[in-house]
Amino acid sequence: MNPEELADLTVRDLEPLLAVAAKIGKPPVKRRKRGGRDAPGNRMWISVPGGLEVSMTRSLPLSTWEAGLLEPYGDALADLDGVRDVVALNAAEDVSLRAIAAQLGGASAAAVESAIRFLFRCAVTTYEGQPVHLNVLLDLDRTTDTAVVRDLRTLEEFDWHALLGSGLETGILVDSRGGVVEVQDMRDELPSGTGSPDDNTLRPDVFRFMGAWSAVGNRIALSLSRSRELLIHRDGRLRYVYRAGRWRGLPLDVALRTGWSAGASISRSVKRAMLASVIDASLGHHGASLAVVVKGHKHDFTGSGVIESRAMWPGDVRSKLFATHHFPSLTRRQRLEILSMDGATVLDRTGMILTAGTIVAVPSGSAGGGRLAATRKLAEFGAAFKVSQDGPISLFGLDSAGNVSLKMEMA
C-alpha cells in the first residue's frame, strides 16, 4: 500500500472510532512517535509511513484513555509499510483491531486479539438457526498453567462451545496466555449487590455484570450480542463497540465533564442519568430523543408551542403510572421504556420529567428526518440527544452565540 492509501485507511478507521474530523497532509514538525495529541488535547495526529500525516480535531478534548489508542494505531499502521500489497490489503482491515488489542492488553495483546477474533468468527455463525451470543472474560492477572482447553480456537472445534458463557451473568474465563480455564458465573466473583439496575454507571444496563466484572483487577470483558455487535468493557466502563463494520469509541467521561449548553450548568447527576439512558437506548436499538431545558429557558419552552400543553406532565395520563417524575430516580429499565415510546422525552434542569413520548412540532420537510429535526428543535432550549435506531448517539446544544450546534457524536 502506498502512503496515500495508508492515510485514507487511517481516516476511514479513526473518524468513526474517535468521532473526529480528519485531513491528510505533511507533518508540520518532526515527530518522535507514530501517534499522539497536541495541546489543548483535541488536536491529534498519526504519522503515516512515506512522509504523510493524518491530523484530526474534534470539539471535545480526548480523554487519557482515548489518547492511549493513538500510538498503538500508528505502530500497527507502520507494520504495513513494505508489506506486499496482496498481503497488506487484507491486513489493513485489522489495523484498528491490533491497535485496540495492544492498548487493552499491553504485554498480553495477543490474548486480547485472539478473543476478539474468536468473537468475530462466532458473529458469522449460528447455533440451531439462531445468532450466537457469547461472553469472554479475560483475566490478565491470571497466568495459570491449568487451562482446560489450550485456546479459543481449539474450543471452537466442539459443537457445544456456542452454549457456554452465553448468559447475561456467565462467560468463558481466559487467562493471560489465551488458555480457556472455566465457565464462570460473574456473580460469584462480585460483592453482594453488585450490578444493581438502579445505578447510573456509564455502561449498558443489560451488560451490568460484564462491566462490574471488568472493574476488578486487570480484566477485560468482551461480549458478542445477539445483534452481532461486539462490546468491550475495561475498568468497569464500556470502551469500544464494533457495529456496522466499524470500531467506535464512547467518550462518556469527557461528555460527563463537558458543558452541553453554553452558559448553563446541568447537574452531574442529571447528566449521568441521561448518558446512561441513551447508552441503553443505543445498545437496545431503540431510537430516542432526550432533552433537558436549562435555566432561563423553561418559560420559553412551555410557551413555544413545540409540545402540546395536554402532553405536559403531570397532566398527561402516563405521568400517573410512575411513582416519581424525577428521571434519575427511576430504574434504568423504566427510563428505557419511557424513551422507547414514539416522540421525545424532555426534562427540566433538576431532572423532573416535563413530557415524555411526545411529538415535537417541527417544520415540514425538515432535513435529516423527523427525529433529528425534533432533537435540534429541543436543543434550542438547552441540550438534546438523538439516538438513531442503528445505534449512533448525537448531542446538540446551544453555543455561545445562542445557536444550536453539534456537541458530540459517539458509538
Secondary structure, 3 states (H helix, E strand, C coil): CCHHHHHHHHHHHHHHHHCCEEEEECCCCCCCCCEEEECCCCEEEEEECCCEEEEEECCCCCCHHHHCCHHHHHHHHHCCCCCCHHHHHHHHHHHHHHHHHHHHHHHHHHHHHHHHHHHHHHHCCEECCEECCEEEEEECCCCCCCCCECCHHHHCCCHHHHHCCCCCCEEEEECCCCCEEEEEEHHHHCCCCCCCCCCCCCCCHHHHHHHHHHCCCCEEEEEECCCCCEEEEECCEEEEEEECCEEEECCHHHHHHCCCECCECCCHHHHHHHHHHHHHHHHCCCCEEEEEECCCCHHHHHHHCCCCHHHECCCCHHHHHCCCCEHHHCCHHHHHHHHHCCCEEEEECCCEEEEEEECCCCCCCCCCCHHHHHHHHHHCCEEEEEECCCCCEEEEEECCCCCEEEEEEEC
